[in-house]
């Protein structure tokens, strides 16, 4: 039988898989009596905030420890550098 902590994790992962903002993120989700810890890497600060919001809306989540770090894709970094070199346009 699945315990309550496992059910919360299943709900979280299901919700994250159904949201494109969480795509391409490499993360781990753990739960201890409603205290959910997120760790790993995401592609943007927007994705980091979106993932936390998705998790917060899941039944049984009491608190979130968001240890996700942002590591943009190299192509995105190159595009941003190119924009800066052109004067920000």
N, C-alpha and C positions, 0 to 999 in steps of 0.2 A: 504494500500500500504506500502511496506517495504521501510524504509528510507536508505540512503547511508551507515550510520554507521552499521545498521543491516546487510546489504549485505556484507560488509567487514567481519563482524564476521562470517557469514554463510560460506564465502569462507575459512576463517582461520580454522574453526572447521572441515569443509569437508577435507581440506588438512591434518590436524592433524590426523583425523580418518583414513586416507589412508596411513599413514606412521608408520611403526612398531616401530620406535625409540621414538615415542611419547606415545606408549602404556603404560598402567598402571600408567599414570600420573594423579594426581588429581589437576586440575587447573581451574582457572577462566580467561576468556578473556573478556576484555572490550575495547571499542573504542570510542574516542571522536574526530571526524574530522580527522581520520587517525593516531592519537596518540593511539597506542594499548598498553594496560597494561596487562601483564601476571602475575598472582599470583597463589600460590599453591605450591605443592611439586612434585618433579620428583625423579627418582631412581638414577640418575648419572649426573655428570657434562656434559658428552657426550650428554645425553638426553636434558639437559638444553640448550646447544649450538645448537643442532639439531632443537629443537622447535623454537628457535629464528630465525634460518635460514629459516625454513619453513614459518614462519609468515612474515619475511622480503620480501619474494618473492611474496607475495600476492598483487594484484592490489589495490591501494588505501591506502596502509600502508605508512605513512610518517616517523614515528618514533616509537621505541619500548622501553617501560619501562619494563625491565625484572626483576620482583620481585620473580621469581621462586626460591625456596630453594631445596637443594639436601638432600634427606633422603634415604640412601640406604636400601635395604631390609635386614632384620636380617640374612637371610641365606647367603647373600653376605658378610656381616660383619664377620660372623663366619668363612667363607671360607678364608677371608683375614687374620683374626687373626691366624687361623691354619697355613697358609703359613708363617706368620711372626715368629711364634713359631718354625717352622722347619728350620729357617734360611733363609727365603726368597726364597725358591725353590718351 
